[in-house]
Amino acid sequence: MSGASPRFLPLLLVLSVLLWFYTTTGGRQVFVKEVLGGAYDSQAEHFLRGNVDVDAEAIEHEAMIVNDHVRMYFGPFPAFLRVPLNFVYPAGYGEWSRISGFSAGIMALVAFAGLVSTALRSSALSSRARSWLGNACLIGFALGSPFLLLLGNLSIYDEAIIWGLAWSVAALYFTFRSRQTEGSALTRSLLGLSLCAAGALLSRITFGIPFLLIAPVLVLRIPKENRVTNLLALLLPLGAAFAFYVWLSYARFGNFTGVNYDYYVNPVHSEFAHEYGVFSLRRIPYSFADYFSLYFPAPERQAPFLYADRHFYDYPALFSNPDSEVYISLLWSSSWLVFAAVTGLVCLFRSKAASLFEWGIAVALFMQVLCILSYFLLAQRYSTDLYPFLIFCLVIFLGSGAAAMLWSRYIIVGLVVLSAVINSLATVSWLVNADINVPAQTRAVWEKLLGRPSHEE
């Protein structure tokens, strides 16, 4: 069954305005020097000079020293973005993080809306029910996910991640579009997929690798008509980005992996990585248990009424830190998405019509999940790497036409409300109480809003 797509434009506009004021702390803090955000500006300058160095004062405690040269391991896309921005408005040097992050957030939001809209076209629900469910998912993505954390603290760490997520969701949208189009529309979809996958790869490698695996699956589906044109559209931008990433990795660290912790100025992480490795399959069950635990932030009487903080998680041979920065489990922050993803997985396993297309995407994105679960650090921002797979499973569920949609939509809507409330309160608590990377002026505004005494007093 196919029908009209639900309309999301009014809600998208409302959420965009809300997120703008949230990101810029009431619209008053647009140009702000976020923690190490100026490193991207420095990297951009050095790219224009023809080298891959970065100024030591810009990267500070995240530097990697390679043969007396200061290098950074973060993806280069935010640095590329700084080139035209600093050319147009030089006074913004070092203070573009919030504009950059907000742009990525809106891109992710629009791409997610496109994914949900495309999936719901084949739903058995009525037009009104599709709109209700689709809009609920959009609210869940904005308020019941790491979205708020990333936009609330656009330090060097979170800016790269939100761009990786945005490009990844956009690439997923074009991936599904490529299955539903033909002729010139197919060429445009494949080109859009390739460009977005390239952006994901150059923002954060873990978001880009799945699409290097998905591309061969799509190659097998390209029809004979205009095959050469479609192949070039799919492979050229992504191939060029991959070649550049490999070259950049070698130029920075003398290897092709993109990072080498032997050069890291932080001795705790460098020694741990050298002894136990950056990735290990032994960590997967422990990481999964932390990201999907039943641990709930402690209630408190004063606003925001939940207290989010690090918790003790000491496995000396598995993780380099004795505590975890996963301040709220996905079972609480994104229960709506976890429920929909599990249901989507059930639909995928039960479906006799599931093709190489669906299974290829599922396996590729699941590799990203395994990658982040085997990492040697635990943090809320890293949970973002789990979301492309969860979103894919959500799309499978929404587009399955399963009879379960008729009753489960009420559960999803209810869980969206629960997730949005809990995640919003916990994230504000984290930003105010525990996140050391939040600028002092931003923290002061939050404390005033919550009626708390300022740390600056």
C-alpha positions in Angstrom: 0.0 0.0 0.0 1.3 3.4 -0.9 0.0 6.9 0.0 0.9 10.5 0.4 3.8 11.4 2.6 3.1 13.2 5.9 3.9 16.9 6.0 6.7 17.9 8.5 7.4 21.5 7.4 5.5 23.2 10.2 7.2 21.1 12.9 10.6 21.4 11.2 10.3 25.2 11.4 9.3 25.1 15.1 12.1 22.7 16.0 14.6 24.7 14.0 13.8 27.9 15.9 13.8 26.0 19.2 17.2 24.5 18.5 18.6 27.8 17.4 17.8 29.4 20.7 19.0 26.3 22.5 22.3 26.2 20.6 23.0 29.9 21.0 21.8 30.1 24.6 18.7 32.2 24.0 20.1 33.7 20.7 22.7 35.8 22.6 25.8 33.6 22.1 26.3 33.0 18.4 30.0 33.6 18.1 31.6 31.8 21.1 35.0 30.3 21.4 34.1 26.7 22.3 36.7 24.4 23.8 39.4 23.7 21.1 37.0 24.9 18.4 39.7 27.1 17.0 41.7 24.1 16.1 39.6 23.7 13.0 40.4 27.3 12.0 44.1 26.6 12.6 43.9 23.4 10.6 42.2 25.3 7.7 45.0 27.8 7.7 47.6 25.2 7.5 45.8 23.4 4.7 45.9 26.6 2.7 49.6 26.8 3.4 50.1 23.3 2.0 50.8 21.3 5.2 48.8 19.2 7.7 50.1 20.8 11.0 48.0 22.7 13.5 49.0 25.4 16.0 49.9 24.0 19.4 47.9 26.6 21.3 44.8 25.8 19.2 44.8 22.0 19.9 46.4 22.1 23.3 45.7 18.8 25.3 44.5 16.9 22.2 47.7 17.4 20.3 49.7 14.6 18.7 53.4 15.3 18.3 54.9 13.7 15.2 58.5 14.4 14.6 58.2 17.7 16.4 55.1 18.6 14.3 51.8 19.3 16.1 48.9 17.3 14.5 45.3 16.7 15.2 43.3 13.5 14.7 39.9 15.0 14.1 38.2 14.7 10.7 39.0 17.6 8.3 35.5 18.5 7.2 34.9 21.2 9.9 38.2 22.7 8.9 37.2 22.8 5.2 34.0 24.6 6.3 36.1 27.2 8.1 37.8 28.3 4.8 34.9 30.1 3.2 33.5 31.3 6.6 36.8 33.0 7.6 37.1 34.4 4.1 33.7 36.0 4.3 33.9 37.1 7.9 37.5 37.1 9.3 36.3 38.4 12.7 34.6 35.1 13.4 37.9 33.2 13.4 37.9 30.5 16.2 34.2 31.2 17.0 32.3 29.3 14.3 31.5 26.2 16.2 27.8 27.1 17.0 26.9 28.2 13.5 28.7 25.1 12.2 27.0 22.7 14.6 23.5 24.3 14.2 23.9 23.9 10.4 24.7 20.2 10.8 21.8 19.8 13.2 19.3 21.2 10.8 20.7 19.1 8.0 20.4 16.0 10.1 16.8 16.9 11.1 15.7 17.5 7.5 17.4 14.3 6.3 15.7 12.3 9.1 12.3 13.8 8.2 12.9 12.7 4.6 13.8 9.2 5.8 10.6 8.9 7.9 8.5 10.4 5.2 9.8 8.0 2.6 9.2 5.0 4.9 5.7 5.9 5.9 4.5 6.0 2.2 4.2 2.3 2.3 2.5 2.2 5.7 -0.9 0.7 6.3 -1.8 3.6 8.5 -4.2 6.4 7.6 -2.9 9.7 6.5 -3.7 11.3 9.8 -2.0 8.5 11.7 1.1 8.8 9.5 1.4 12.4 10.3 1.0 11.8 14.0 3.6 9.0 14.1 6.0 10.9 11.7 5.9 14.1 13.7 6.4 12.1 16.9 9.5 10.5 15.5 10.8 13.9 14.5 10.4 15.2 18.0 12.0 12.1 19.4 15.0 12.6 17.1 15.4 16.2 18.2 14.8 15.8 21.9 15.2 12.1 22.6 18.7 11.5 21.3 22.2 12.8 21.7 21.1 15.7 19.6 20.7 18.0 22.6 24.0 17.1 24.1 25.9 17.8 20.8 24.2 21.1 20.2 24.5 22.1 23.9 28.3 21.7 23.9 29.9 22.2 20.5 33.5 21.7 21.5 35.9 20.2 19.1 34.6 16.7 20.0 30.9 17.2 19.5 31.2 19.4 16.3 32.9 16.6 14.4 30.3 14.0 15.7 27.2 16.0 14.8 28.5 16.5 11.3 29.3 12.8 11.0 25.7 12.1 12.1 24.2 14.6 9.8 26.0 13.4 6.7 25.3 9.8 7.7 21.5 10.3 8.0 21.5 12.3 4.7 23.4 9.4 3.0 20.9 6.9 4.4 18.1 9.1 2.9 19.7 9.0 -0.6 20.4 5.3 -0.2 16.7 4.5 0.2 15.8 7.0 -2.5 18.1 5.2 -4.9 15.9 2.1 -4.6 12.7 4.0 -5.6 13.9 6.1 -8.5 15.2 5.5 -12.0 16.7 7.5 -14.9 18.1 10.9 -14.1 16.5 10.8 -10.6 18.5 7.7 -9.8 21.7 9.4 -10.9 21.0 12.3 -8.6 20.2 10.0 -5.7 23.5 8.1 -6.2 25.4 11.4 -6.5 23.7 12.7 -3.3 24.6 9.4 -1.5 28.2 9.6 -2.6 28.6 13.3 -1.6 27.0 12.7 1.8 29.0 9.6 2.4 32.1 11.5 1.6 31.1 14.2 4.1 30.6 11.5 6.7 34.0 10.0 6.1 35.8 13.3 6.3 33.8 14.3 9.4 34.3 11.2 11.5 35.6 8.0 10.1 33.3 5.7 12.0 30.3 7.3 10.2 31.9 7.0 6.8 33.1 3.4 6.8 29.6 1.8 6.6 29.0 3.6 3.3 32.3 2.3 1.9 30.7 -1.1 2.5 27.2 -0.1 1.2 28.5 1.3 -2.1 29.4 -2.2 -3.6 25.9 -3.4 -2.7 24.4 -0.5 -4.7 26.8 -1.2 -7.6 25.1 -4.6 -8.0 21.7 -2.9 -8.2 22.6 -0.3 -10.8 20.6 -1.0 -14.1 22.3 -1.4 -17.4 20.8 1.9 -18.7 23.2 4.8 -18.0 25.3 2.4 -16.0 28.6 4.2 -16.5 27.1 7.5 -15.6 25.5 6.1 -12.4 28.7 4.3 -11.4 30.7 7.5 -11.7 28.1 9.4 -9.7 28.2 6.8 -6.9 31.9 6.1 -6.8 33.8 9.3 -7.8 33.0 11.6 -4.8 33.2 8.8 -2.3 36.4 7.4 -3.8 38.0 10.8 -3.9 37.1 11.4 -0.2 38.5 8.0 0.7 41.7 8.6 -1.2 42.1 12.0 0.5 41.5 10.5 3.9 44.2 7.9 3.3 46.6 10.5 2.1 45.8 12.8 5.1 46.3 9.9 7.5 49.6 9.1 6.1 50.7 12.7 6.0 49.7 13.2 9.6 50.8 10.0 11.3 52.7 7.9 8.7 49.9 5.3 8.7 46.5 4.8 7.0 44.3 4.4 10.0 43.9 8.2 10.8 45.3 8.1 14.3 48.2 6.8 16.3 48.0 7.1 20.0 51.7 6.6 20.4 52.0 10.3 19.5 49.3 11.5 21.9 50.3 14.0 24.6 47.9 12.4 27.1 50.1 9.7 28.7 47.2 7.9 30.3 45.4 7.2 27.0 48.5 6.7 25.0 50.0 4.1 27.4 46.6 2.3 27.7 46.1 2.2 23.9 49.6 0.9 23.5 49.2 -1.9 26.0 45.5 -2.9 25.5 44.7 -1.5 22.0 42.2 1.1 20.9 39.6 -1.5 19.9 38.9 -4.8 21.4 36.0 -7.3 20.9 36.3 -8.1 24.6 34.8 -4.7 25.5 31.6 -5.2 23.5 29.4 -6.8 26.2 30.6 -4.4 28.9 30.1 -1.3 26.6 26.6 -2.7 25.6 25.7 -3.1 29.3 26.7 0.5 30.0 25.0 2.1 26.9 21.8 0.1 27.4 21.7 -0.2 31.2 18.7 0.5 33.5 20.8 3.1 35.3 18.6 6.2 35.9 19.9 9.7 36.8 19.2 10.6 40.4 16.2 12.7 41.1 16.7 16.1 42.8 14.4 18.7 44.1 15.8 21.7 42.3 15.6 22.3 38.5 16.2 20.4 36.2 15.1 17.7 38.7 17.5 15.0 37.5 21.1 14.9 38.3 23.3 13.5 35.5 27.0 12.7 36.3 29.7 10.2 35.6 29.4 6.8 37.3 32.0 4.3 38.4 32.8 1.7 35.8 36.3 0.4 36.5 37.6 -2.3 34.3 41.4 -1.5 34.1 42.1 -3.9 31.3 39.2 -2.8 29.2 38.7 1.0 29.5 41.3 3.7 30.2 39.1 5.7 32.6 37.7 4.3 35.9 34.4 5.9 35.2 31.9 6.3 32.4 30.5 9.5 30.9 27.3 7.7 29.8 25.1 9.8 32.0 21.9 8.4 30.7 21.2 5.0 29.1 19.6 4.7 25.6 16.8 2.8 27.3 15.8 6.1 28.9 17.1 8.8 26.5 15.8 7.1 23.3 13.4 4.4 24.5 11.1 5.2 21.5 13.9 4.5 19.0 15.1 1.4 20.8 11.6 0.0 20.8 11.1 0.8 17.1 14.5 -0.6 16.2 13.9 -3.9 17.9 10.6 -4.2 16.2 12.2 -3.3 12.9 14.8 -6.0 13.3 12.1 -8.5 14.0 10.4 -7.4 10.8 13.6 -7.7 8.9 14.3 -11.3 10.1 10.7 -12.4 9.5 10.4 -10.8 6.1 10.7 -13.2 3.2 11.0 -10.3 0.8 14.1 -8.8 2.5 16.8 -8.4 -0.1 20.5 -8.0 -0.3 19.9 -4.3 -0.3 18.4 -4.3 3.3 20.8 -6.9 4.6 23.8 -5.2 3.2 22.9 -1.9 4.8 22.1 -3.6 8.1 25.4 -5.4 8.3 27.4 -2.3 7.3 25.8 -0.1 9.9 26.0 -2.9 12.5 29.8 -2.9 12.0 29.8 0.7 13.1 27.9 -0.4 16.3 30.5 -3.0 17.0 33.3 -0.5 16.4 32.1 1.9 19.0 31.2 -0.8 21.5 34.8 -2.1 21.2 36.4 1.4 21.8 38.5 2.0 24.9 36.4 4.9 26.2 32.8 5.3 27.2 31.0 8.6 26.7 27.5 9.8 25.9 28.7 11.5 22.7 30.1 8.2 21.4 26.6 6.7 21.7 25.8 8.8 18.6 27.6 6.1 16.5 24.8 3.7 17.5 22.1 5.8 15.9 22.5 5.2 12.2 21.8 1.5 12.7 18.9 2.2 15.0 17.5 4.7 12.5 17.8 2.2 9.7 15.8 -0.3 11.8 13.2 2.4 12.5 12.9 2.9 8.7 12.4 -0.8 8.1 9.7 -0.9 10.8 7.9 2.2 9.5 8.0 0.9 5.9 7.1 -2.7 6.7 3.3 -2.3 6.6 3.1 -4.7 9.5 -0.1 -5.1 11.4 1.8 -4.3 14.5 2.0 -0.7 13.3 -1.7 -0.3 14.1 -1.1 -0.6 17.9 2.6 0.0 18.3 2.3 3.6 17.1 0.7 4.5 20.4 3.6 3.0 22.3 6.1 4.9 20.2 4.3 8.2 20.7 4.2 7.6 24.4 7.8 6.7 24.6 8.8 9.8 22.6 7.2 11.9 25.3 9.0 9.9 28.0 12.3 10.1 26.2 12.1 13.8 25.4 11.4 14.7 29.0 14.0 12.5 30.6 16.7 13.2 28.0 16.1 17.0 28.1 16.3 17.2 31.9 19.3 14.9 32.2 21.2 16.7 29.4 20.7 20.2 30.9 21.9 18.7 34.2 25.0 17.3 32.6 25.8 20.6 30.8 25.4 22.6 34.0 26.9 20.3 36.6 29.4 17.9 35.0 30.4 18.8 31.4 33.9 20.5 31.8 33.8 21.6 28.1 30.8 24.0 28.5 32.0 27.7 28.2 31.7 29.6 31.5 29.4 32.2 30.0 27.0 29.6 28.7 27.0 27.7 32.0 26.2 31.0 33.8 23.2 31.6 31.6 21.9 28.1 32.3 22.4 28.5 36.0 20.5 31.8 36.0 17.7 30.2 34.0 17.5 27.4 36.5 17.6 29.7 39.5 21.0 28.5 40.8 23.9 30.6 42.1 26.5 31.1 39.4 29.9 29.4 39.7 31.4 32.8 38.8 30.0 34.5 41.9 
